[in-house]
Amino acid sequence: MPFAVFADGSANLPKKMLDGITVLPCEYTLDGVPQIYWGDVDDFDGHTFYEGLRQGKAAKTSLLNTQLFLTHFTPLLQQGQDVIYVSMSSGISGTCNAARIAAQELMEEYPERFVHVVDSLGCGFGNGYLAVHAAELSKSGIDAREAAAILDAEVPHVCQYFTVDDLNFLKRTGRVSGMTAKIGTVLNIKPVLYGDASGHIVSCAKVRGRRQAIEALAKKYEEKRLPISEQKICISHGDCLADAELLSALVREITPEVPVTICQHEPFSGTHVGPGMLGLFFYGKER
């Protein structure tokens, strides 16, 4: 029996990539009003969401709790299925740990079954990629334990680089200091950030101006990409489609044969990076 594959709304997957994946909803509030993001980015009105942030609406997120995982995983285990859940990075959310607590509890209750949490050490397509691969492995008939080992080994090769337009969103989440945000805004400094080997968001470069930031993202792809037939390139954006299309054109100059998926960046992590976020995701030699 194929194992069940779970992800959550932070995986940022469009409909065409959701086959074989059960997406757990993510909850957030926008100006105090509860919202639920069900994980289909094609149905997400990114313009309205990010325009609200531009206008000063406050957004807050909640982690996925252990009970949610117990509720969704238990029926499948009772039916004889194993489960793999691809989580957003443990370095940016407590969701991964909540899932691990649920997995341990369930394997004690159902010792003949296997429940594994893949810590993607990423977010957006950074964990969406791995969920797609997990679904492919399940369809191929590979055992869940073998698939878990494959996915864990793949984590260090999922590269995720991004830039932001407004440093104040990163300031609110403690990623940059208030002084850095102020100086960066005045001088038009744009950071190039990435998910490091421990799953934390760190800066790897600072450039002046949006165009240079976009070019820096393409340069990272050129430097880090793996020349493999199954290379996937995904670009997500916080309501800045023209910038996403420019980045896509720059990347396709490097590898014209590799298709590029472009879509809005989901609201769960988008809350923390803000409108103008532009992210590039691909398989690389290392992070």
C-alpha positions in Angstrom: 0.0 0.0 0.0 1.4 3.4 -0.9 2.3 5.6 2.1 0.4 8.8 2.7 2.1 12.2 2.0 1.3 15.3 4.0 2.4 18.9 3.6 0.9 22.2 4.9 0.0 25.5 3.4 3.5 26.8 3.6 4.5 24.4 0.8 3.3 26.9 -1.7 2.1 24.4 -4.3 -0.1 25.1 -7.3 -2.8 22.6 -8.2 -0.7 20.9 -10.8 1.8 19.8 -8.1 -0.7 18.6 -5.5 -1.4 15.2 -6.8 -0.9 12.6 -4.1 -0.4 15.2 -1.4 -2.8 16.0 1.5 -2.3 19.6 2.5 -3.0 20.7 6.1 -4.5 24.2 6.5 -2.5 27.0 8.0 -4.3 29.6 10.2 -3.4 33.3 10.4 -5.1 36.6 11.2 -5.3 39.7 9.1 -6.2 42.8 11.1 -7.5 40.5 13.8 -9.8 38.5 11.5 -9.1 34.8 11.5 -8.2 33.3 8.1 -7.5 29.8 7.0 -5.2 29.1 4.0 -6.0 25.6 2.6 -2.8 25.2 0.6 -3.9 25.7 -3.0 -1.9 28.8 -4.1 -4.0 29.0 -7.3 -7.0 29.9 -5.2 -5.1 32.5 -3.1 -5.8 36.2 -3.9 -2.2 37.3 -3.4 -2.8 40.9 -4.6 -5.5 41.5 -2.0 -3.4 40.0 0.8 -0.2 41.8 0.0 -2.0 45.1 -0.8 -3.5 44.8 2.7 0.0 44.5 4.2 1.1 47.5 2.1 -1.7 49.5 3.7 -0.6 48.6 7.2 -2.9 45.7 8.0 -1.4 43.5 10.7 -1.0 39.8 10.0 -0.1 37.1 12.6 0.4 33.3 12.1 -0.2 30.3 14.4 1.9 27.1 14.3 0.2 23.8 13.5 -0.3 22.0 16.7 0.2 18.3 17.7 -3.5 17.6 17.9 -4.0 18.6 14.3 -1.4 15.9 13.2 -2.9 13.3 15.5 -6.4 13.9 14.0 -5.2 13.6 10.4 -2.7 10.8 10.7 -4.5 8.4 13.0 -7.3 7.2 10.5 -4.6 6.4 7.9 -2.5 4.4 10.4 -5.7 2.5 11.4 -6.2 1.6 7.8 -2.6 0.2 7.5 -0.9 3.1 5.8 2.4 4.7 6.8 2.7 8.5 6.8 5.4 11.0 5.7 4.9 14.6 6.5 7.1 17.3 5.0 7.4 20.2 7.5 8.4 23.8 7.2 11.8 24.4 8.8 12.3 23.8 12.4 14.5 26.8 12.4 11.6 29.2 11.8 8.6 27.5 13.3 7.6 25.1 16.2 5.4 23.2 13.7 8.1 20.6 13.0 8.5 19.8 16.6 4.7 19.5 17.1 4.6 17.0 14.3 7.5 15.0 15.7 5.7 14.7 19.1 2.6 13.4 17.2 4.7 11.0 15.2 6.4 9.5 18.3 3.1 9.2 20.1 1.5 7.5 17.1 4.3 5.0 16.6 4.1 4.0 20.2 0.3 3.4 19.8 0.7 1.7 16.4 4.1 0.0 16.5 3.6 -1.8 13.2 3.3 1.5 11.4 5.8 4.2 10.4 5.4 7.9 10.7 8.2 10.2 9.6 8.6 14.0 9.7 10.9 15.4 7.1 12.4 18.7 8.4 12.7 20.5 5.1 14.8 23.3 6.7 13.0 25.5 4.4 9.6 27.1 3.6 7.5 27.8 0.5 8.8 25.7 -2.4 11.6 24.8 -0.1 9.3 22.2 1.5 6.9 22.0 -1.4 9.7 20.4 -3.6 10.2 17.6 -1.1 6.5 16.9 -0.7 6.2 16.6 -4.5 9.1 14.1 -4.5 7.6 12.2 -1.6 4.3 11.8 -3.6 6.3 10.5 -6.6 8.1 8.0 -4.4 4.9 6.8 -2.9 3.4 6.2 -6.4 6.5 4.3 -7.4 5.9 1.7 -4.7 9.0 2.5 -2.6 8.7 1.6 1.1 8.0 4.6 3.4 11.2 4.0 5.4 13.3 4.0 2.2 11.5 7.1 1.0 12.2 8.9 4.3 15.9 8.2 3.9 15.9 9.5 0.4 14.0 12.7 1.3 16.2 13.4 4.3 19.3 13.1 2.1 17.8 15.5 -0.4 17.1 18.3 2.1 20.6 19.9 1.9 20.3 20.2 -1.9 17.0 22.2 -2.0 18.3 25.8 -2.4 16.1 28.7 -1.5 17.2 32.3 -2.1 15.1 35.4 -1.8 15.0 39.1 -1.5 12.5 41.5 0.0 11.3 45.0 -0.9 10.6 46.3 2.6 13.1 45.5 5.4 10.5 46.5 8.0 8.7 43.1 7.7 12.0 41.3 8.6 12.5 43.8 11.4 9.2 42.8 13.0 10.3 39.1 13.0 13.7 39.9 14.4 15.6 39.0 11.2 17.2 42.5 11.0 17.6 45.2 13.6 15.6 48.4 13.6 18.7 50.4 12.7 19.6 48.1 9.8 16.1 48.4 8.5 16.1 52.2 8.7 19.5 52.6 7.1 18.7 50.0 4.4 15.5 51.8 3.5 17.2 55.2 3.2 20.1 53.8 1.1 17.8 51.4 -1.0 19.8 48.4 0.3 18.3 45.1 -0.6 19.4 41.9 1.1 19.8 38.5 -0.5 18.7 35.9 2.0 18.6 32.1 2.1 17.7 29.1 4.3 21.0 27.9 5.8 22.0 24.4 6.8 20.2 24.7 10.1 17.0 26.0 8.6 17.5 29.6 9.7 17.1 32.6 7.4 20.4 34.5 7.0 21.8 37.1 4.7 24.4 36.2 2.1 24.7 39.5 0.3 23.5 43.1 0.3 23.1 45.1 -2.9 21.8 48.5 -3.8 18.6 48.5 -5.8 15.9 46.0 -6.8 17.4 45.2 -10.2 20.7 44.2 -8.6 18.9 42.0 -6.1 17.1 40.2 -8.8 20.3 39.7 -10.8 22.0 38.4 -7.6 19.3 35.7 -7.3 19.9 34.5 -10.8 23.7 34.5 -10.1 23.1 32.2 -7.1 21.3 29.8 -9.4 24.2 29.9 -11.9 26.7 29.2 -9.1 24.7 26.5 -7.1 22.5 24.6 -9.5 22.9 20.9 -10.1 23.0 20.0 -13.8 20.4 17.2 -13.5 17.6 16.2 -15.7 15.0 16.5 -12.9 16.0 20.0 -12.1 12.9 22.1 -11.0 12.9 25.9 -10.9 10.2 27.7 -9.0 9.7 31.4 -8.4 7.3 32.8 -5.8 6.5 36.4 -5.4 4.7 38.7 -3.0 2.5 40.5 -5.6 5.3 41.5 -7.9 4.8 39.5 -11.0 6.9 41.7 -13.3 9.9 41.1 -11.1 9.2 37.3 -11.1 9.0 37.3 -14.8 12.3 39.2 -15.1 14.0 36.7 -12.7 12.6 33.8 -14.8 14.0 35.4 -18.0 17.5 35.7 -16.4 17.4 32.1 -15.1 16.3 30.8 -18.5 19.2 32.5 -20.1 21.3 30.1 -18.0 19.3 26.9 -18.6 16.7 27.5 -21.4 15.6 23.9 -21.3 14.4 23.9 -17.7 10.8 25.0 -17.2 10.0 27.6 -14.6 7.0 27.7 -12.3 5.9 31.1 -11.1 3.2 31.8 -8.6 2.2 34.0 -5.7 4.0 33.4 -2.4 1.6 31.9 0.1 0.3 34.0 3.0 1.6 31.9 6.0 5.3 32.8 5.6 4.4 35.8 3.3 3.2 37.5 6.5 6.9 37.6 7.7 8.6 38.7 4.4 6.0 41.1 3.1 4.9 42.4 -0.3 7.7 42.5 -2.9 9.2 39.2 -1.6 10.8 37.4 -4.5 12.1 33.8 -4.0 14.0 31.4 -6.2 14.0 27.6 -5.5 16.0 24.9 -7.2 18.1 21.8 -6.7 21.7 22.8 -5.9 25.1 21.4 -4.9 24.6 22.8 -1.4 22.7 25.6 0.3 
